[in-house]
Amino acid sequence: MTQAIAAVAIGAGVAGASPAALAQKQYGPGVTDKEIKIGNIMPYSGPASAYGAIGKAAA
């Protein structure tokens, strides 16, 4: 009886985990398996636009 309950529990666990294993990876924009693009926020226009050169050089 105990072996039957254990077999049912293991079978339910495997069946429940299968859809998660088959799910496709979903990434946001700018993310792939090999790289993540990180952006910056710099003033490219307006009175502080002189500081935007720092952001352009760092990109």
C-alpha positions in Angstrom: 0.0 0.0 0.0 2.8 2.4 0.9 4.6 1.6 -2.4 1.4 2.3 -4.4 1.0 5.7 -2.7 4.7 6.5 -3.3 4.4 5.5 -7.0 1.3 7.7 -7.4 3.0 10.7 -5.7 6.1 10.3 -7.9 4.0 10.0 -11.0 2.0 13.1 -10.1 5.2 15.0 -9.5 6.7 14.1 -12.8 3.4 14.9 -14.6 3.2 18.2 -12.9 6.8 19.2 -13.7 6.7 18.3 -17.4 4.9 21.4 -18.7 7.3 23.6 -16.8 10.3 21.9 -18.4 8.8 22.2 -21.9 7.9 25.9 -21.6 9.7 28.3 -23.9 12.0 31.0 -22.5 10.5 34.4 -22.6 12.9 37.4 -22.4 12.2 41.1 -22.5 13.6 43.4 -25.2 17.4 43.5 -25.3 17.9 40.2 -23.6 19.2 37.0 -25.3 20.8 33.8 -24.1 24.2 35.2 -24.5 24.0 39.0 -23.8 22.0 41.6 -21.9 22.0 45.2 -23.2 22.0 47.8 -20.5 21.1 51.4 -21.4 21.7 54.7 -19.8 19.8 57.9 -19.2 21.8 61.0 -20.3 20.8 64.5 -21.3 21.2 64.5 -25.1 19.3 67.8 -25.5 18.6 70.9 -23.5 20.8 73.0 -21.3 22.7 70.0 -19.8 23.4 68.4 -23.2 27.1 68.9 -22.9 27.0 66.0 -20.4 25.5 63.8 -23.1 28.9 63.4 -24.7 29.8 61.2 -21.7 26.9 58.9 -22.4 27.7 58.7 -26.1 31.3 57.9 -25.4 30.3 55.2 -22.8 27.9 53.5 -25.2 
